[in-house]
Amino acid sequence: MIDYRAEAERVLDGPPGKLAFRALCAALHRAGNPEDLVSHADQRLAAWPDPVREAPWSWLAALDSGVSKPGWRLVRSLGFRSARAGTAALALPDPRTEAHGVTHLDLGWYGPGGGRLATLVDTMDQWDNLRSVKIAGLSPLYTEIVARLAEHPAVARLESLTLATAQEDLFQFDKPRFRPSAGQPWRLRHVGLRALDLAHLMRSDLVPDLRSAEVLVASLDEARELAECPGLARLDRLAIGFRCGWNKSHPGWTPFFGNVIEEDDEACEEFFARADLTGLRTLEVQGTALGLGREGLGARGAAAIAASGVLRRLTSLTLELLPLGDAALTGIIAGIDHSLIEQLTLADVVATDVTISAFAGPFPRLRHLDLRGNCLGANGAQRLATEVRLPALEYLDLSGRVVGSPYYGRPSIQAIGDAGAATWVSSPNATKLTTLKLAATGLGANGLAALMSSGLRLENLDVSRNPVDAWPESLDNWGTLRTLNLTECGLGDDDIEAMTAATAPDLRSISLAYNSIRSRGARALAAWKVLPQLWELDLHDHIIGDDGLIDLAVSQAAQQLLELGLEQDCWNPNARRYDTPLPPEVVAQESFPNLDAMFLGVVDGYHGARYSSGFPPRIREDLANAPTTRPELRAFLNHLDMDEIGEDSETKPRDNDFRPNRTARHAERIEEAKSFAHRMMTGGDR
């Protein structure tokens, strides 16, 4: 018997997060929503960031179906994207009902986001508590809506307004202008805009409190005009993307250095030479992805940033998706004040082990280090662990670049391997480490065993997309781990049986997606002593038979599970036939009583399509309309964007399974990554 009052207190005492917020609301509901406990939770939640107090897609789908989750009074943000293929785009809810407490809206991308923005502009007076609005991918189709937003009196109440992000590309279309008229000062402290719109806003005296900006610069002239704005000196955070030209040519899905855009270099030189950035403490410069390379400013632009003197004032620096290379990065690292920097992201910038040599001397305050998507090897990872002093390090990401599902996409490996990972087990730099990400690094069973038996006080570990292939022996206690990502690690039923012999007192989320789990593995999960405490179990693209699914469900062990992922890919030869319904036990209320989200059926990850909901069309319609269907299932079935297979069509999914050749492909990609890194260190392929 679970004491849900005590469980609510445990969640509140733990780290804030979106999943934790959902777990708290579920615990309050299972405890009967007593007013004293809900009020106490509301007071404690005041210390949590509003964006993590999110109503997810599944809650919004349920609300649209007429079902209100009891936790809505605690919600402060809305999550419109489910990150699942073939789920419907949801409309903005009525702010006069459950969403009245919302302070943060991330409206999403492109068409659905634009539709929500139009609704927001029409109803903005009714969003009394709204303080932050974000949308990306706006096109000129929304020019009139953005113009109406610019003149809406309610904008004056916002503290953050993002209409463009530094990660976006301007290759296919421009952005609508945002040019508000002069008037009384607004409360805005953050904006995301095109460069000319930001310059206009700064000169309008509307934003005296502006301290953070995200901006896209599309030309040399825009860089000059923005640089002349005196308001830049008040900023403590700037995220900038130079989009002054493009090339877009690449050699297909093979690693390459990338395309340096001379126009971006020139605009970057001009901006950083002219701009007054004396107040800046956080700088982010973004390029764009291109195949397995990247495109944007290069060494000239990086040298201009270093020459401006801004680096030595920063506590946080991000350079991402830029064709830089070791020489440029060495200059960047040399320009940073090592005693001041707290967060450093050099992601997908073609860093090799040579770049690690630039990390000389101690970094006493560096808590967050992100080197994902580069060309590091075992030697670089070892030197970082043993030759650089990082006494405050809490977060480390050495992952490769992960793209898409293993059926269609392919990772770009950062070939650290077991040797590079194992060095961190005894590193003095790992004593405070709580998050370690080693996805797509060539990690094997020995490296995983070393990490998980190390005694490190890790809370979050990501070893996905690696050739683990066999669960290590004697991993009987997972210590402080709260989340573990084992996506596409080549694990089968024997491995799941070995894995579930372990105890994991703090584990809340585990992903076993794209592995080879059959019915025996499902039965092992059902008997796992850890299952009753899990909030999230991702079995995406499993190969479990109905007998295993039934055994997992009728065990009724997953009492606190919030989200269950049982979708399969259409290329999986073991995927459910389109004319065969899921067993009723899987969707029964008593099987998983705490669920607020379930994802079922057959999807096409490449096209983002959904071919099945887990039920043939007629059964799906009956379930979706039946009042006895559990609300979470009814919400799911009523909010799908289906490319449904007709009853007279081929009912068996296609066979193009990645599993038989995955070990050989991993080995090929590891060698490819090592070869590419060697060429980068010796000056080839530039």
N, C-alpha and C positions, 0 to 999 in steps of 0.2 A: 504494500500500500504506500503510495507516494504522498508525502506531506507537501501539498502544493503551496502552502504559505511559506514553508521553509525553502522550497524550490524557488519561489519568487525572490526571496532574500538572497539566495545564492547567485541568481542571475544579476541582481543589482550590485552585488559585491564583486562581480567579475568584470572583464573588459567590455566596454560598450561596443556594439556592433548591430548591424541590421538583423542578423539571425537571432542574436541575443534579445533584441527588442521583441521579435515575434514570440520567442520562447517565454518572455516575461508575460506578454498578453495572454498566451495560452495557459500559463500557470495561474494567473488571476482568474481566468474563466473557469478552470477546473476547480479552483477554490471557491467558486460561487460569486465572484466579483464583490466581496464585502467592501462597503464604502471606506472603511478605515484602511484596508490594505491597498485599495486603489489610490486613495489620497496619499498614502505613504509612498507608493511607487511614483506617483506624479511628482512629489517633492524631490525624491532621489533622482529622477530622470532629468531634473533641471541641470544637473551636472553633465549630462550626455549631450553631444552635438546634435542639433536638430536633424541634420541629414540622415542619421542612423535610426531615427524614430520614424521609420518609413512603413507605409502601407504598400506591400508589394503588388505586383500585377494580379496575383490570385485574389487578393482582398478586393481590388477594384473590379475584377470580373464578378466576384460574388455580390458586391454592392450593386452592380448593373443588373444582376439577376434577382435583386430584391432581398438579399441576405446581408445583414450588417454584422460585422465582427464586433464583439464587445470591446476590443481594445481601441476603437476609433477615437475615443476622447483623449487618448495619449499620443495620437499620431501628429507629427509635425511636417512630414514630407511624403510625397507620392512617387511610386516607382512604376512607370508606365511600360517599361520594356521587360518582357519575361525572359529574354535571352534564349528562347526556345523556338525552333522552326515552326511555322504554320500556326502561330497564335495570333489572335485578332488584335488590331490596334484599338485601344480603348479611349473613349472620349473623356474629357475633363468632367469630373463630377460636380454636382451642385454644391457650391460653398456654403449654402445656408443649411445643409444637413450635416452628414458625418464629417465632411472635410473642413468644417469651420475653424478648426485649430491649426490648419496647415500654415507653415511659415515659409517652406521651401518647395518650389516647383521646378523639376527638371522635365521639360516638355518633350524631350527626345530629339530625333533627327528628321529632317526632310519632310515629306508630306504629312505623316501623322502628327509630327510636332507642330507643323505650320497650322494644321487644323485646330489643334489645342490652343495655339497662340491666338487664333481668331476668336475662339470661344472666350478665352481669358480677357481679351480686350473688350468684349461685349459685357462681361460680368465683373470687371475688375473692382468696381465699387463694393461688391459683396464679399470680397476676400479681405476681411478686416485685419487679419493677422499676417498677411503675406509680406515677407521681407526679401525674398530672393527668387528670381526667375532666370532660368537658363534654357536656351534652345540652340541647336546646331544644325547646319546644313540648310539654312534659309536661302532661297533663291529669289530672283526678281519677281516671281509670281506673288510674293507676299509684300510687295512694295507698299501697297495701300494700307495693309494691316500694320506694318511697322510705322508708317507715317501716323496712323491713328494712335498707336501706342506712344509715340514721341510727344503727342499733345495731350495725353490723358492725365488728368490731375492726380490720379492714384499713383503714378510713377514716383511722385515726390516722396511717397512713404517707403519705397524700396531702399534697401541697403546694398543690394547686389543685383545687377542686370547684365546677363551675358547673352549677346546676340551673335557672337562669333567666337570661336576658340582658336588657340594657336596651333592646334593639331589639324585644322581643316585645310583643304586645298581649294584654290580658286581656278583650277584648270578648266572645269566644265562650265561654271557660271559664276557671276559676280554676286555681291551681296546687296540687298536693298539698303538705301541710305537711312540713317537715323539722325535727324537734324531737329531737335526740339527748339522751340522758340525761347527767347530770354524770359525770365520770370524770377519768382522767389527761389532761393536755394533748395536743392534737393538733399536727401539724406544719404545718397549713394556713397559707398566706400569702395565698391568694386564694379568695374564694367568690362565687358568683352565686346569689342567693336572693330570695324575697319579703321585704318589709320586716320583717314580724313575725318571720319565721324568722331573719333577720339579727340583729335585736335580741335574740332569745332566745339565739342562739349567742354574741354578744358578752358577754352577761351571765352565761354559763355557766362562764366561765374555761377553756373548752376551747381557745380560739384566741388565746393570748397573743402569737403571732407574726404575727397577721393584719395585712397592710399594704395589701391591695387588695380592693375589693368592687364587685360589680355587683348592682343592686337595683331591683326594681319596687315602687313605692308606689301603693297602690290607694285611699287615703282620707286625709282630713285627720288623722284619729286615728292612722293608721299613720305619717304624716309626723312627728307630734308624738312618738310613742313612739320611733321610730328616732332622732330628733334628740337625745333625752335620753341616749343611750348614750355613756358616756365613752370607749369604745373607738374612736369615730370619730376622736378626736384622734391616734391612732396611724397612721391610714391615710395613705398617700402617693398612692393612686389610688382614685377613686370614679367609677363609671359609674351613672347613675340615670335611670330612666324613670318619670314621673308618669302613672299610668293611673287617675285618680280620677273620670273621667266620659268621655262620648263624645257625638259628634253624628252623624258618618258620612254626612251629606248633602253632595253635591257636584254640580256641573253637568255631569257626564259627562267625556269625555276632551278637556277644554279647560283651559288654564291658569287657576288661580284661587289667591287668596291663601291660603286654608285656613280651618280652624275653630279659633278660640281657645277652649279649654276652661277656663271660669272656675274649676272645681274644681281643675284642675291648677295654675293660677296661685296659688290660695289655699294649696294644700299646699306648693308651692314656696316661697312667702313664709314660711310657718311653719317649714319645715325649715331654710332658710338663715339665718333670724333666730335660731334656737335652737341649731343644731348647732355643736360645736367641731371645726373643720376646720383647726386650726393646722398640722398636719403635711402637709396635702394639697399635692401638686405636679402631679397630673394629674386633670382633671375632664372628664367626658363627660356630656352631657344629651341624651337621645334622645326624639323624638316618633315619630309613625307616618305612613306614606304614605297618601294618600287621593286616588285618581284622579291628576290631575296637580297636586294640592295637597298639603297636609300638615295634621296635626291634633295639638294639644298645647298646652302652655303658651305664652303670648304675651308682650307687652311688660311686663306686671306681674311675671311670673315672672323675666324677664331683668333687670328693675330690682332685684328682690330679690337675685339672685345678685351683681350689681354692688355693691349696698349692703352685702353681708355682708363685703366686704373680701377674699374668698378669691381673687379674680382676680389681685391683685398678687403673690401667692405662687406662681402656677402657672408651670410650664415647658411644659405641654401643656394645650390646651383644645379640646374638641369640642362644638359645638352642631349638631344635625342633625335635619332633618325637623320643624322648628318654625315656626309662623306668626309671625315676628318683625318683619321689615321694617327699613328703614334707621334709623329713630330709635332703636329698641331696640338694634340692632347697633352704632350709634355709641357708645352708652353702654357696651356690653361692651368694645369696642376701647379706649375711653378708660380703662377700669378695669384693663387688662392692663399689667404692667410690660414695656415694649417692650424693655428691655435684658435681660430674663430669659427671655422666651418662646422656645421652640425648635420647637414644633409647634402649628399653629393650623388647625383645621378648622371652617369656617362653611359647612356644606353643606346646600343645600335649605332655606334660611331666608329667602328672598325678599329677598336683597341685590341692590341695583341699583348703578349707577355712583356714587350718592351715598354708599354705604358705603365705597367706595374712598377718598373724601376724608378719612375718619377715620384712614386709615393715615398719620398725620403722623409725621415724625421717623424715625430709623433703627431697624431691628430687627436688631441685630448678630448674634444667635444663631439667628434663625429659619431652620431648615433645611427644614421641611415646611409647605407652605401649600396647603390644599384648599378651594377655593371652588366646587366643582361644584354643579350643579343650581339655580343662582340665575338672576338676571335681568341679568347684566352685559352690556355692549355693548362695541363697539370702543373707545370713549372710556375706559371703566373699565380695560380691559386695557392700553391705552397708558399711562394714568397710573400704574398699578401697575408697569409696566416702566421708566418714566422719572422719576417724581416721588417714589418711595418707595425708600429704601435698604435692600436685602436682600442684603448681601454674602455670607451663608452659605447661600443658598437652593440646595437640591439636588433638591427635589421640588415640582412645581407641577401642580395639577389645576384646569383652568378648564372642564371638560366640562359639557355639559347633562345632563339626566337621561335615561338610556337604559332603555327598558322593552320587553322581549320582542323577538320577531323582527319584521322589516319586513312580514311578512304580516299580523300580528295586532296587535302593539303599535305605539306611536308615540313617538318621543323628544320630550322637552320641550327645545327649543333654547335654548342660551345664546349669543346672537347676536354673538359676538366677530368672526367673519369673518376674511378675509385681512388687513385693516388692523390689527386687534387682535393677531393672531398675529405678523405681520411685525415689529412693534415689538420683540418679544423677541429677534429675531436680533442686534441690536446693543446690547441692554440690558446695562449693567454688572451687573445682577442675575442674569444667566444664565451667568456665567463658571464657576460650579460646578454648574450644573444638569445632572442625569443622567437625571431622569424628567420627561417633559412629557406631559400628557394633555389633548387637545383634541377629544374625541369630541363629536359633536352640537353643533358651534359654528358651523356655516355655512362651514367652511373650504373653499376651492376649490383649484384647481390652482396658482394663483399663491402662495397662502399656504403650501402644501405645498412648493413649489419653494424658497421663501425659507428655510423651516426646515431642509430637508435639504441645502441647499448653503451653510449659514451658517457651518460650522466649529465650531458648538457641540459639546461633547463629550457628546452625549446617548447614553444606553445603552438607554432605553426610551421609545418614542414611540407614542402612541395617537391616531390621527386617524380613527377609525371613525365610521360613520353621518354622513358628510359628502358634499356634492355636489362631489367632486373631479372625477369624470367624464372626465378625460383625464390620463394620466401626464405630468408635466412633462419637458421635454427637458433633456438635459445633466446629469442626476443620476447621474454615473458612479461616484461613490465615496460610500458611506454611512458612512464614518468609523467611529465607535465603537459604532454601534447594535447592540444584542444582541437586542432584541425590537421588532417593528413590527406594529401592528394596523391593517389596512386593510379591516376588515369593512365591507361595504355602502358602498363608495365609488364605485360606478358604473364599475368598471374592466372592460374587455373584452379580447379577444385582442391588439389593437394595443397596448394599454397594457401588457399582460404582456410582450409582446415587447420593448417599450422598457424596461420595468423590469428585465428580466433581462439587459440589456446592462451593468448596474452591477456593481461589486464591493462586497462588504460583508464585510470580513475578520473581523468579530466576531459577525455575525448568527447566532442560534441558533433563533429562533422567528419565524414570520410567519403572520398570519391573513389569508386572502383570502376569507373566508366571505361569502356573499350577494352576490358579484359576478357577472359575466357571462362566466365563463371557459369557453371551449369547447375543442375538441381542439387547435386551433392554439396556444392559450395553454398547454395541458398540455405540448405538445412543447417550447415555449419554456422552461417550468420544468424539463423533463427535461434540457435542454442547459445550464442555468444553472450557472455555475461555483461558485455559492454552495450549491447543493443538497447536495453531499456533506457539508457541515459542519452542516446543519440538524438540530435535535433535534425540532422540531415544525412541521408544515405543516397548516394548517386550510383545507380546501377545501369546508367545509359549504355545502350548497345550490348546488353547481356545476352547470353544464350541459354537462359534458364527455361526448362520445360514447365508445363502447367503444374506437374506434381511438386516441383520445387517452389513455385510461386505460392501454391496453396499452403505448403508447409510453413513458408515464411510468414504468410498472413495469419493462419490459424494459431500460430504460436502465441499471438497477441503479446509478444514481448516488447515491441517497439512502441511503448506507451507514450513517449515524449516526442516521437518523430513528427517534425513539422513539414518536411518536404521529402517526397519520394520520387525519384526519377527512374522510370522503367521504359523509356522510349528505346526503340531500336532503329538502326539505319536501314534504308531500303536495299542496300547492297549486302546486308548480313544474310547469309543463306539460311540461318536458323531463326530469322525474324518471323513473327506471327503472321500466318496467312491472313489476308485481308477479309476473308469470309468467316474467320474464327474468332469469337469473342473471348475476352479475358475471363478467367474464372470469377464468379461472383464474390468469392471469398476475398479477392484482392482489393475490391472496392467497398467491402462491407465496413460500416462504421466501427464495429467492435474490433476489427483487425488492426486498424491504425487510428485510434480515437482522437489523436491530437493533430492530425494533418490539417494544414491550411493550404497546401498546394500539392497536387499530384499531376505528373506528366506521363502520359501513356501513348501507345500507338507506334506507328512507323513514319519516319520522317526522311527527307532527302536533305542532308546537311549542305550539299553543294548549291542547290537551287533555293534553299530555304523553304521548301515545300513540305506539306504534310499529306500523306496518302491514307493514313488510317488514324483513328482515335483510340484504337484498341477494341473497337466494336464495329461490326458491319453497319451500313447506313441505317437500316430499319431499326435495329436494336439501339443504335446511338440516339436516334430521334425519340424512341420510347423512353430511354433513360433520361434524356435531357429535359423531357416534359413531365416526368413522373414526380409527384410531390414526395414520394417515399425515397427518392434517390438522395444520397448524402449531398449536402450543399456544395462541398468542394468539388465533387465530381460533376454536378449539374453546372456549376460555373465554368469548369474546364470545357465540357462538351458544348456549351452554348457560346463559347468565345474562341472558336477555332477558324482558321482560314484554310479551308480544306481544298485539296486537289484529289478528291476522293475517287478511289478505284471502283468502278461500277460492278454490280454483281455478275454481269456477263463478261467481265474482263479477266485477264490473267490474275489469279489470286495469290500466287506465290511470289515473294520478293526475289529480286535478282541476286545472283551469286557473283560477287567480286570481292571476296573477303580478303582483308589485308593481313589476317593472322598467320596464314601458313608461311609467308615470306618475311615476317616482320624482323626476325633476328638478323637475317642476312642484310635487310635494308638498313637497319640500325648500324651494322658494322660498316657498310659502304659509306653511310653519311658521316660516321665518325672519321673515317680515313679522308673523306672529302674535306671535312672541316679542318683537319690537321694540315692537309696539303695547302688549302687556301690560306690558313694562318701563316704558314711558312712563306708563301708568296708575298703576303702583306709585309712580313718582317724584312724580306729581302728586296722590297721595292717593286715587285711585279704586279701586273694587272691593274695599274692605276689609269 
